[in-house]
């Protein structure tokens, strides 16, 4: 499942109001986004279970995955969204150019409709890219991931 779909599915199904200025809310969000990849438990220490490989992993291994694999996967998704939009934009621009060669009332309506479609798709792709970028840029340092685990402990102890 793509990161975009995972994040959008969580946003649809989440019934809590999250404030991303609140550290515990951010950790709750990340923990839930990762639920198909990792299971986090607390038994005197935080335990991380890699669901895909069915193994327990260290915080350092998780941090490596977070900084390289997850990061690269998200970059690739952003590129796909960007390229998909640019391909659509090129097709629409080409069509508009052809319609402008024989301008009449019908073609003006078509041009406006195509322009609106392009604006709508630009808004959708920008939203998706910004959502992914925001997630991609979380916890990029060892200190920040240590803080993540510290806050995760609080959540796990209280759930």
C-alpha positions in Angstrom: 0.0 0.0 0.0 1.3 3.4 -0.9 2.2 6.0 1.8 -0.3 8.4 0.3 -3.1 5.9 0.6 -2.1 4.9 4.1 -2.0 8.5 5.3 -5.4 9.3 3.6 -7.0 6.2 5.0 -5.8 7.1 8.5 -7.1 10.7 8.1 -10.5 9.4 7.0 -10.8 6.8 9.8 -9.3 8.7 12.7 -11.9 10.1 15.0 -9.5 12.2 17.1 -8.8 15.8 16.5 -5.0 16.0 16.2 -2.9 19.1 16.9 0.5 18.7 15.2 1.9 21.2 17.7 1.3 18.6 20.4 4.2 16.0 20.6 1.9 13.2 21.7 -0.5 13.8 18.9 2.3 13.6 16.3 3.6 10.3 17.8 0.0 8.9 17.8 -0.3 9.9 14.2 3.1 8.3 13.2 2.4 5.2 15.2 -0.9 4.7 13.4 0.5 5.4 10.0 3.1 2.7 10.6 0.7 0.1 11.9 1.0 -2.0 8.7 4.8 -1.9 9.0 5.6 -2.0 12.7 4.0 -3.0 15.9 5.2 -1.1 19.0 4.8 -2.5 22.5 6.1 -1.5 25.9 7.4 -4.1 28.4 10.0 -2.3 30.5 11.4 -1.1 27.2 9.9 -0.3 23.8 9.7 -3.4 21.6 9.5 -3.0 17.8 8.2 -5.8 15.7 8.8 -5.6 11.9 5.5 -7.1 10.6 6.8 -7.7 7.0 9.8 -9.7 8.1 8.2 -11.0 11.3 11.1 -10.1 13.5 12.0 -7.9 16.4 14.3 -5.0 15.6 16.3 -2.5 17.4 15.6 1.2 17.6 18.7 1.8 15.5 17.5 -0.5 12.8 14.1 1.2 12.8 15.9 4.6 12.5 17.9 3.3 9.5 14.7 2.1 7.8 13.0 5.4 8.7 15.8 7.5 7.3 16.5 5.5 4.1 13.8 3.1 3.0 10.7 5.0 4.1 12.2 8.3 2.9 13.1 6.8 -0.5 9.7 5.2 -0.9 8.0 8.6 -0.2 10.3 10.5 -2.6 9.4 7.9 -5.3 5.7 8.4 -4.6 6.1 12.2 -4.8 7.8 11.8 -8.2 5.1 9.6 -9.5 2.4 12.2 -8.5 4.4 15.0 -9.9 5.1 13.2 -13.2 1.5 12.1 -13.5 0.3 15.7 -13.1 2.9 17.0 -15.6 1.8 14.4 -18.2 -1.8 15.5 -17.8 -0.8 19.2 -17.9 1.1 18.6 -21.2 -1.9 16.8 -22.7 -4.3 19.5 -21.6 -1.9 22.3 -22.8 -1.6 20.6 -26.2 -5.4 20.3 -26.5 -5.9 23.9 -25.5 -3.3 25.0 -28.0 -5.2 23.1 -30.8 -8.5 24.5 -29.7 -7.0 28.1 -29.8 -6.2 27.6 -33.4 -9.9 27.6 -34.3 -11.4 29.8 -31.6 -15.2 29.9 -31.3 -17.7 29.9 -28.5 -17.7 26.1 -28.2 -13.9 25.9 -28.0 -13.9 28.7 -25.4 -16.2 26.5 -23.2 -13.9 23.5 -23.8 -10.8 25.6 -22.9 -12.4 26.8 -19.7 -13.4 23.3 -18.8 -9.9 22.0 -19.4 -8.4 24.8 -17.5 -10.7 24.1 -14.5 -9.8 20.4 -14.7 -6.1 21.2 -14.7 -6.5 23.5 -11.7 -8.4 20.8 -9.8 -5.7 18.2 -10.6 -3.0 20.7 -9.6 -4.7 21.2 -6.2 -5.0 17.5 -5.7 -1.4 16.7 -6.6 -0.1 19.6 -4.5 -2.1 18.4 -1.5 -0.8 14.9 -1.9 2.8 15.9 -2.4 2.7 18.3 0.6 1.1 15.6 2.8 3.8 13.2 1.8 6.5 15.8 2.2 5.3 16.6 5.7 5.4 13.0 6.7 8.8 12.4 4.9 10.4 15.3 6.9 9.4 14.0 10.4 12.1 12.8 12.8 15.1 13.2 10.6 17.8 13.2 13.3 18.8 10.7 16.0 17.8 13.2 18.7 14.3 13.6 17.2 13.7 9.9 16.8 14.9 9.4 20.4 12.2 12.0 21.4 9.7 10.0 19.3 10.5 6.9 21.3 10.3 8.7 24.6 6.8 10.1 23.7 5.8 6.7 22.3 6.5 5.1 25.7 4.0 7.5 27.2 1.3 6.5 24.7 2.0 2.8 25.1 1.9 3.0 28.8 -1.4 4.7 28.8 -3.3 2.7 26.1 
